[in-house]
Amino acid sequence: MPMQVVLYTRQGCHLCDDALAVLQRQGLHPSLVDIDTDAELRSRYDCCVPVVEIDGRERFRGRVDERLLRRLLAGHRPD
């Protein structure tokens, strides 16, 4: 089963653009969720986007550490 990746983002966020680029360099195609379209998400993530969730677990806030992401991906074993 492929890895489920969600990138919580907002318009005009340069860190969000950077996070998307890092994820895509690693061959990932995240679902993009604009936190400003949902009051609960905006309340939860307002000051910490981008947020990357992989297989239901929050893995990164603010910046994506590409080295750590590669380690996570290397340890991922599909069911």
N, C-alpha and C positions, 0 to 999 in steps of 0.2 A: 504494500500500500504506500503510495507516495506521501511524502512529508507535506503537512498542511501548514502553510506560512501565511500569517496575517501581518500587515504593516499598518499600524494606526498612525495617521498622518493628518496634516491640514494644509490648506492652500497657502502658498508663499513661504513654506518652511524649507530653508536650504538644507538643514540637517536631514529632513525627510527625503529630499532629493538625493543626498549623499547615501543615505541608508538604502534606498531603492537601488542605486547603482551598485553598491557592495553586494546586495542580495542577488542581483542579476548577474554579476561577475561570477558568482558561485553557482550559477545555473538554476537559481530559484525564481519562481514566478509568483510572488505573493499576491494575495487578495488585498486590495487597498481599501481602507476604511477611513473616511474623513470624520474625525471626532467632532467637528463642529456641526454635524448633521444630527447629533444625538446628545441630549443634555446629560445623560448619565456618563457617556464616554468622555464628554468635554470636562465634566466634573472630575472624573478619575484621572485623565491624562493631560489636562490643560497645560501644565508647565513642564511636561517631560516627553513630548513627542520628539522624535519618532519612538514608537514602541513596537518591538518585534516579538510576535508570539509564534512559537514553533510547536506544532502538535499539542496545542492547548496550554503550553507553558510559556509564561513571559520570560524572554531570554535577554532582551536588550532594551534599555531606555536611554534616550538622548543621542547616543552614538552607537554604531555597530562596530565592535572590535572584529576586524576581518580574520585575524589569526584565531581568535576564540570560535568564530563561526565555522572556520574550516575544521577545527577540532570537533565541534558538535556534529558537523556533517559526516566526518570520518567515523564517528561512533554510532551513527544512525544505522540501524539494521532493519530493513523492511520486514514486516511480518510474513 
